[in-house]
Amino acid sequence: MIQVAGEALIDLIMQLDRMPPQFVAHVGGAPLNAAVALGRLDVPVRFACPVSHDTFGEMIHETLRASHVSLAAPKPVDAPSPLAIVSLNEAGVPSYQFYREGTADRQIDDSFIAQCIEIEFSVIHVGGTCLADPVDFEKWMMLINAAKAKGSLVSLDPNIRPSLITDMVEFSRRMARACEAADLIKASDEDCEILFGTSALDELTAGPFAGAQLVVMTRGSKGALGKMVNGTITDVPCAPLARLVDTVGAGDCFQAGLLAHLWHGGYLLSSEALASLPSNILHEAITFGHAVAAINCGRHGCNPPWMRELK
């Protein structure tokens, strides 16, 4: 099983094909998007995030159920669902404004952490805005460290939202700590530049990403680079887009496609299995990630494809 940890929220997304533009509610949050995509790609997955009892929380619960995703802490909490106002430019690229004060996703305590680690899982994937706040970061690091102590692999996606970060220097230091714990890191070239001042893969794998067995860097329209622990680098171009609506959740769907392909191949069952990953399988995994993301980009918001759509 893969356990995905981080925020679940509601994206209020601008619809460019409606005049005047309207905002429509979609279930979102980078970790939730990845969990939903994994469930639809036939991966056993559990989602670790407190979810509200409000109407938006019911939307989140229903989306998870319909996508075959279980909850680590299924009891709804008495706090509102977080919101993200998503504006799109003419190319469908989103910008975000978040409302997360006192919301359900931030109700993390020792009891929640205990529920998250009581069931066995081979991989924990963490990322998204849950890591932006310094107090929240320490809580999620408790979960990461507990999972790592049990022998689980750690997958990390920094997925930076600058509007949530008040001190980028301190945030970069915190993210460096998270990277030290990670076995697999997927990051965009833009996030790497913001965090560490470089998107040169060799520099990153010799520095903040040195402890990871696999690093995959997405580069927008240029595709993605993958570097394995043995130094082998794989360069994979993007999949062609049949239709572009928006790019909301594209990186999350890529992440899920990458993890799903590795999971189905048995390469996420242990550190030794990941270290033995052949370069051709990595190429296939990145290609599959691109294909999952490409389908999602043809839909409003993040609406990942099912495995049957990729065959």
C-alpha positions, 0 to 999 in steps of 0.5 A, a space after each residue: 500500500 501507498 499512504 499519501 499524506 497532506 492537505 485536502 481542499 476545495 479548488 474554486 477554479 475559474 472557468 475560462 470557457 464561460 462569460 463572464 468567468 465563473 468559479 466552480 468547486 473541484 476537490 483538490 490539494 496536491 496530495 489528495 490529487 495524487 491519492 485519487 490518481 493512484 486509486 484510479 490507477 489500481 494502486 492500493 492507497 490510503 490518504 492521511 489528512 483530517 477531513 471536515 464534516 461540512 458540505 465541502 468535506 462531504 465532497 472530498 469524502 465522496 471523491 475518495 470513496 469513488 476513487 477507491 481511496 481509504 482514509 487513515 483517519 475516517 472520522 470527520 473533524 469539526 473544522 471548515 474545509 480549506 479553500 483555494 481560489 484558482 485563477 487561470 491565465 490564457 494558457 490555462 496555467 493556474 495561480 492560487 490564493 489559499 484560505 487555511 486558517 483553522 481548517 480541517 487539514 491542519 488538525 494534526 495531533 498525536 492521535 492522528 499520527 498514531 492512526 496513520 502509522 498503525 497500518 502497514 504500508 510500503 511507501 509514504 508520499 508527502 507534499 503540497 501546502 501542508 509543509 509550508 507552515 513551520 508548525 505543521 511541517 514539524 507535525 508531518 515530519 513526525 509522520 515521515 520519521 515514524 514511517 521511515 523507522 518502520 522501513 517504509 520508503 519516503 516519496 516527496 514532492 515539494 510543490 511550492 506555493 510561494 503565497 503561503 511562505 513568509 520566510 523562504 530562507 527558513 522554508 528552504 532549510 526545512 525542505 532540505 530536512 525533508 529531502 534528507 529523509 526522502 528515498 524518491 524526490 519528484 520536483 519541478 525545475 522551478 521549485 528547485 530554483 526557488 528552494 536551492 538556487 539551481 535546477 542542475 540535476 547533478 548539483 542537486 543530487 550532490 547536494 540537497 537530494 544526495 540521500 535519494 535513490 531516485 530523483 525526477 525533475 519535471 521541466 514543463 514542456 521540456 519533459 522530465 529528467 530522471 536520475 538513479 542512485 547509480 548516476 544514470 540519467 534518463 530524459 523523457 519528452 512530454 506526451 502530446 496534448 490532444 486538448 488543453 483545458 488547464 494544467 491544474 493537478 498536472 504535476 500531481 497526476 504525473 507523480 501518481 503515474 510515476 509511482 503507479 508504474 513503479 508500484 506495479 513493477 514491484 520497485 517500491 516494495 523496499 529500498 533494495 527494489 528501488 535501488 535495482 530499478 533498470 533505466 528502461 523501467 524508469 523511462 517507462 515510468 516517466 512516460 506513463 506519468 506524462 500520459 496520465 498528466 496529459 489526459 488530466 490537462 484536457 479536463 477542468 480542474 484535477 480529474 485524473 484518468 482511470 487505468 482503463 483510459 490508458 490502455 
